[in-house]
C-alpha cells in the first residue's frame, strides 16, 4: 500500500503557488491544492480560505462556473472581525453577477435594481477609501471604473478611475492591475476612434499579462488586437489571430472567451455592447 506523507509548507508559498496556477488558468488545480492543506492556526486557515475564494472568482469569470459565492461565505466565517480582501472579493463577485440579467450579459443599468447598483458603487468607494495600501486602493479604483462603465453606462466617468488605477499599478509594480487599466483605457480610445493610442495600450497590456503568466488574460488581449487588425483592413491577419485565440481558449477551459473569438470570426465586434443592453 502506498504511504501518505505530510509535508510542512509555509502558507505564503502555498498561496503564491495557488495564485500562479490560477493566473495561468489552472483554477481547479489551484483549488485542489488549497483544499488539501490543513493548518492548526486560525490565521493560516483564514488566509487559505481567502485564497480559495480569489481562485474561485477567476474561475467563474473565465470558465463560466458559479463557485465563488460559497467560497467567499466560507472565507468570511474565518474573518469574524472583517477583512478588506474578503470584502473586495465579495464586491468583485457581486459586480460579476449583476452583469447577467435573465441569463444574458447586459451592460448598462437597464433591467437592474437601481439600489443594488448604488450600493455596489458605495461599497467600491468605501473599499477605495479604506484600502490598507496603494496597490489595493488601485484595485478598488479599477472596479469603480468597471462599475461606472458597465453598470451605469457613464462612459465619461470611467476613464479617470482607470487612469488612477494605472498610476497605482505603476507605483507598486503590479503588472496585472496595469494590464486591466490599460485594457479598459484602450477600449475607450478605440470607441473614440483613436486606434493608434488603443493599439499602444493594448499591446502594453498584452505584454504585461504575458509576463505575469495570465494565459486567459493574454488571449483576451490578443482578441482585442485582432479587432484593431480588422479595423485597419487586415482581415486575414485578424481572422488568423482570432482563430488561434478560439483554439487556445477552448483548450484552457475558457468557454466565454472562446465564444467571443468565434463570434468575432462570424463578424461580431466583441468590444461592442450587446444589442439588448440599451443605449
N, C-alpha and C positions, 0 to 999 in steps of 0.2 A: 504494500500500500504506500502511495506517495505521502510524504510527511508535509505538514503545513507549518511553515516557519513565519514568525512575526519579525518585522523589522521596524526600527525606530527611525522616523524621518522628520526633520524639522518642519513644522507646519508651514513656514514661509516657503520652503522648497516645494512642498506638496501643492500649495495653492498656485505657485508660479508655474509649475508643470501643468496643472489643470487649466490654467488660463491660456497657456501657449497652445495646448491641444484645442481649446475652444476657439481661439482666434483662427486656427488653421482649418476649422470646420469639423473637428473630431469631437463633437459635442457629447455623443453617447459615451465615448471612451473617457472623456473628462469627467462626466457624471459618475461613471462606474469607479473611476479612480478615487473620487472623493467619498463615494458611498462605502467603499471597502475599508476606509480608515476610521479608527476609533481613537478616542483620547479620554484620559481621566480628568482633564482640566476643562472647566466650563469655557474659558476663553478660547481654547483651541477648537472645541466643538462649535462654538458660535461662529468662529471665522470660517470653518469648513462649511457650515450651513449657509453662510452668506455667499461664499464662493460658488456653491452649488446653485443658488438662486441666480447668480450672474451668468453661469453657464447656461441655465435653462432659458434665460432671456435671449441669448444669442441663438440658441437652437430654435426657439419659437419664431424668431424673426426670419431666419433663412430657410428653415425646414418646414414651416407652416404647422408646427405642433402647438400644443397648449399645455405646457408643463410648468411654466414659471409661477403661476398663482399659488399652487400648493407649496412650491419651494420657498417662495417669499414668506408665506404664512409660517412655515417651519422655522425660517431664519428669525422672524420677529419674536417667536417664543424664546429664542436663545438670547435675545437682547431685550429683556423686560424694561430696561431703562431707556430704550430707544437707541438708534444708530443711524448716522447720516447715510451711510452707504446702502443700508437696507431700505431706508425711506426713498432714496434715489432709485433703487431697483423697482420699488412699487410704482413710483412716478413713471418710469420707462414702460412698465407693463401696462399701466392704465392708458398711457399715450397710445401704445400699440393696439390695445383692444378697442379704443374709441375710434380708430381708423376704419373699423369694419362696421357697416350698417347693413342689416338684412343680408348678411353673408357675403357682402362685397366691399371692396376698398372704396372709401368715399373721402375725398379731400374737401376741405371747407366745412362750414358749420351746419349745412343742410341735413336734416334728419337726426341731429344730435341734440341732446339735452343741454340747453344753454348753461344751466347751473353746474353741470358736470364739467363743461369746458372751462367755465370761470374758476371753478375750484382747482382744476388741473393747473391753470396758469398761476393761481395764487400759490399753490404748493411749489411750483418751479421757482417762483420768486423767493419764497421762504428758503428753499434749499440753496439758492444762489447766495442769499444774504447771510446764511448761517454756515456756509462751506468752511471746513477746517483748514483748507489750503487753496492755493491758486489753481492747481490742477482740477480739483473738484469744483471750484467756482466756475471754471471754464466749461466743464461738462454740464453743469446746471444751466449756464448761459446758452450752450448749444441746444439744449432741449427747450428752453424758452423760445429760441428761434424756430425750432421744429413745430412747437405748439402754435406759435403765431402764424407760421406759414401754412401748415397742413390742417389745422383745426379752425383757425379764424380767417384764413384766406387773406391775411394782411400782408400783401407782397412787399410793401414798402417798409413795414415794421420788422420783418425777419432779418434782413442782411446785417443790421447793426449788432444783433445778438451773435450772428455767425462770426462777424469780424472781431468781436470781443472774445469769443471762444478761441479764435485763431491766435490772438495775441497771448492768451493764457497758455495755449498749447506750445507756442514758441518759447515762452519764458520758462516753462518747466520741461521742455523737450519731450512732449507726449505726441508721438507720431500718429497714433490712432485718432486722437482728438483733432490734430491738424488735418488729417485726411478727411474727417467728417466735415469740418468747417469749410475746407477748400471745395469739397464736393458740392456743397449746397450754395456756396458763393458762386461757383461756376455755373450752377443751374440757373441762378438769377441772371448772370451775364449772358447765358445762352438765350434765355427768354427775352432779354433786352436787345438781342441781335449782335452783341459783342462777342463774336465767335473766337476771335484771337485771344481775348482775355479768358474766355471759358476754356479754350484749349490749354493755355498755360496752367490754369488752376487744376484742371482735370488731369493733366499729365503729372503735375506735382503730387496730387492726391494718389494717383496710381503708383508712383514710385514710393511714396511714404507707406502706403498699405502693403506693398510687396515687401519692403524692407522690414516691416513689423510682422510679417508672416500671415497676414489675413488673406486666405485663399478666396473665400466667397466675396469679401470686400474688394479685392483686386479685380475679380471677374466682373463685379458690378461696375467698377470704374472703366474697364475695357469696353463694356457695352456703351457707356457714355461717349467714349472715343469713337465708337462705331457710328453713333448719332452724328458727330461732327464730320466724320468721313462722308456720310450720306449728304449732309448739308453742303459740303464742298464739291459735290458732284462725283465723288469716288464711290460709286455704288458697289463696284466689285470688291473693293477693299472693305467697305462696310459690311457686306454680306459674309465675306471670309472671316472677319473678326467675330461677328455675331454668331456664326456657325460654331466656331470653336468655343465661344462663351457658353452656348447652349449645351454642347457636349460635356464640357468641364462641369458646369453647374449640375447637370444630371448625374455625373459621376460622383460628385462630392455630396450629393443629397440636398441640394438647394432648389427645390421644385419651383418656388416663386420666381427666382432669378431665371431658371430655365424657361419658364413660361414667358417672361418678359423678352428674352432673347428670341424665342420662336415667334412671338408677336412682332418683334422688330423685323424679322425676316419676311413676315406676311404684310409688312407695310405700316405697322403701328409705331408711333413715336413714344418710347417709354418715358420721356420727360413731360409728355402732355397729360393733364389731369383726365381721369375717366369721364366719359360723357355724362354719367349720372351724377357727377359731383357738383353740378351747378356752376355758376359763373366764377 
